[in-house]
């Protein structure tokens, strides 16, 4: 999943996708431990997808907190 695809998701879809990706990562780790994983690149790809999702969630949180601050407090440097 690319960053543009992640940014198109809503907040609830992001949370759902994060849960699914974390579960997929856990399953991949189990498959690796039992020698059933043939494509080890899947682990890295899943971790990167999780990082992208967390990044977008954090960006939105920062944007929301900045929007909730009053313009006067921003001008004063608080």
Legacy VTK file of the C-alpha trace (Angstrom):
# vtk DataFile Version 3.0
C-alpha trace
ASCII
DATASET POLYDATA
POINTS 78 float
0.000 0.000 0.000
1.494 3.289 -1.106
1.325 6.544 0.862
-1.181 8.062 -1.572
-3.524 5.134 -0.972
-3.114 5.490 2.787
-3.886 9.226 2.706
-7.150 8.553 0.865
-8.503 6.456 3.764
-10.712 7.911 6.476
-9.675 7.855 10.140
-11.789 4.799 10.943
-10.489 2.984 7.862
-6.924 3.809 8.938
-7.473 2.289 12.368
-9.009 -0.816 10.804
-6.183 -1.158 8.293
-3.580 -0.700 11.038
-5.128 -3.539 13.031
-5.214 -5.778 9.960
-1.593 -5.036 9.061
-0.389 -5.673 12.609
-2.220 -9.005 12.613
-0.713 -9.851 9.219
2.758 -9.029 10.548
2.226 -11.343 13.510
1.127 -14.144 11.166
4.158 -13.565 8.946
6.449 -13.823 11.965
4.842 -17.123 12.944
5.221 -18.423 9.406
8.881 -17.371 9.399
9.528 -19.120 12.720
7.986 -22.351 11.430
9.900 -22.127 8.132
6.719 -21.732 6.081
7.491 -18.238 4.765
8.936 -18.335 1.267
8.977 -14.596 0.488
10.798 -12.852 3.332
10.235 -9.466 1.673
6.653 -9.595 2.928
7.869 -8.833 6.462
9.560 -5.599 5.423
6.691 -4.540 3.206
4.176 -5.055 5.998
6.328 -3.127 8.484
6.647 -0.242 6.013
2.890 -0.192 5.473
2.342 -0.031 9.232
4.801 2.872 9.429
3.001 4.708 6.624
-0.350 4.292 8.356
1.035 5.494 11.689
2.647 8.467 9.955
-0.644 9.562 8.390
-2.468 9.135 11.713
0.170 11.300 13.420
0.033 13.933 10.651
-3.715 14.200 11.076
-3.390 14.492 14.865
-0.858 17.310 14.536
-3.007 19.098 11.957
-6.069 18.797 14.196
-4.207 20.145 17.236
-2.855 23.077 15.239
-6.314 23.845 13.888
-7.781 23.827 17.401
-5.251 26.377 18.663
-6.301 29.974 18.385
-4.479 32.226 15.906
-3.614 34.657 18.741
-1.620 32.041 20.649
0.261 31.127 17.484
1.159 34.767 16.856
2.504 35.155 20.406
4.640 32.043 20.042
2.966 29.988 22.766
LINES 1 79
78 0 1 2 3 4 5 6 7 8 9 10 11 12 13 14 15 16 17 18 19 20 21 22 23 24 25 26 27 28 29 30 31 32 33 34 35 36 37 38 39 40 41 42 43 44 45 46 47 48 49 50 51 52 53 54 55 56 57 58 59 60 61 62 63 64 65 66 67 68 69 70 71 72 73 74 75 76 77
